[in-house]
Amino acid sequence: MKMFGIVSYNIYCNFTNYGSALQSWALTQAIGKIGYHAKLVDYCPDILADKDPLNPFGNMWDKDEESIRMCQLTMPAIKVNYEKFMRFYNERFDKTKGRYTSGNFDDISSEVDCFVCGSDTIFCPDEFGIDDGYYANYKCMKNNSVAYAASFGDPHFTEDTYPILNERLKNFKAFGLRENLMIPYVKEHSSVPVQKVVDPTLLLTSDDYDTIAEKRIIDEKYLLLYARRYNPKMNEYAEKLAEQNGWKIVDISLRATNAERGHQMFYEAGVEEFLSLVKNAEYVVTNSFHGMIFSVQYRRPFVVFSREQCDTKIEEILELFGLPDRMLVNGNENFRVNINYDEVHSNISRARESSKQFLRSELEILASE
């Protein structure tokens, strides 16, 4: 049986990311359920080679003095969090023995037969350039790869980069894309199957995540505030909601001084702890795409705040859920208070089955070669 290698954004980064880790884990699990086996490729793109989660200051998105100070104050938790993530990658995956870069990627042939590129915004030129690993452009990957739930994000291709993109598209046998935006373009510039599919984290159910989630961590009732980027309006919204309901706030963010406001800071949470914190929250307030997805997986009340470069993917997934009004900008928007999660999960189930069938067809294309 052929060995599939998952090439995605996960191990190498400036800040660890629950969504990046869990989308790769979910994809390996989904491939296993179909009847194949997948390895996580330990791959570091050139553009991420200088990123160091234990020294993130040079590559921070916000470089103002206050943001840097918050990161400095959070460094003890960042170090613990990083160790937990590395343990997750080493213990929860069948991972390649070698570490692969642009300098040695074709040596992977002794470990992997063919490739699945995805998920996450690996096709986004603004984040990663047009990376040879993400675009299956190494010799061993060409015409030996498919994409699953790969995302272009909100891309800015140019007259110089569109021709490169068109050449890279020829490397793939099929494209499962996470958002609608580039589907017409990819269909026009390739002759292989192209379909919109769900993020890998939606290929599984909460029962699957319960196999790795920690037991309940916080005994009392709490609101989970999970911020990928500081938003004072989101902070205020969470504090007001928690106060109204008598909940404490458990806070996964770099805003270390929120401890002075009574938040229980928990940046050190590992992947398994993150799942537990979402599962057992009374409410989730977040600006994270995957924070929103796992709130839905665990049927938790939530709102998701707008975040630069994330609105398109958040809006599309909220449409799938049938919850388009739950993305907030100011925190004073009106939305339906109660969520009919039976309807939401019925919508997810239909999309999941269609996506699983497409993933199966992609794997069969590669397996038959």
Secondary structure as GFF3:
##gff-version 3
##sequence-region A 1 369
A	DSSP	beta_strand	3	7	.	.	.	ID=ss1
A	DSSP	alpha_helix	18	34	.	.	.	ID=ss2
A	DSSP	beta_strand	37	40	.	.	.	ID=ss3
A	DSSP	three_ten_helix	46	48	.	.	.	ID=ss4
A	DSSP	three_ten_helix	57	59	.	.	.	ID=ss5
A	DSSP	alpha_helix	65	91	.	.	.	ID=ss6
A	DSSP	three_ten_helix	105	110	.	.	.	ID=ss7
A	DSSP	beta_strand	114	117	.	.	.	ID=ss8
A	DSSP	alpha_helix	125	128	.	.	.	ID=ss9
A	DSSP	beta_strand	145	150	.	.	.	ID=ss10
A	DSSP	alpha_helix	161	169	.	.	.	ID=ss11
A	DSSP	beta_strand	172	177	.	.	.	ID=ss12
A	DSSP	alpha_helix	183	188	.	.	.	ID=ss13
A	DSSP	beta_strand	194	196	.	.	.	ID=ss14
A	DSSP	three_ten_helix	200	202	.	.	.	ID=ss15
A	DSSP	alpha_helix	206	210	.	.	.	ID=ss16
A	DSSP	beta_strand	222	226	.	.	.	ID=ss17
A	DSSP	alpha_helix	232	245	.	.	.	ID=ss18
A	DSSP	beta_strand	248	252	.	.	.	ID=ss19
A	DSSP	three_ten_helix	256	261	.	.	.	ID=ss20
A	DSSP	beta_strand	264	265	.	.	.	ID=ss21
A	DSSP	alpha_helix	271	279	.	.	.	ID=ss22
A	DSSP	beta_strand	283	286	.	.	.	ID=ss23
A	DSSP	alpha_helix	289	297	.	.	.	ID=ss24
A	DSSP	beta_strand	302	305	.	.	.	ID=ss25
A	DSSP	alpha_helix	311	321	.	.	.	ID=ss26
A	DSSP	three_ten_helix	324	326	.	.	.	ID=ss27
A	DSSP	beta_strand	327	328	.	.	.	ID=ss28
A	DSSP	alpha_helix	341	367	.	.	.	ID=ss29
###
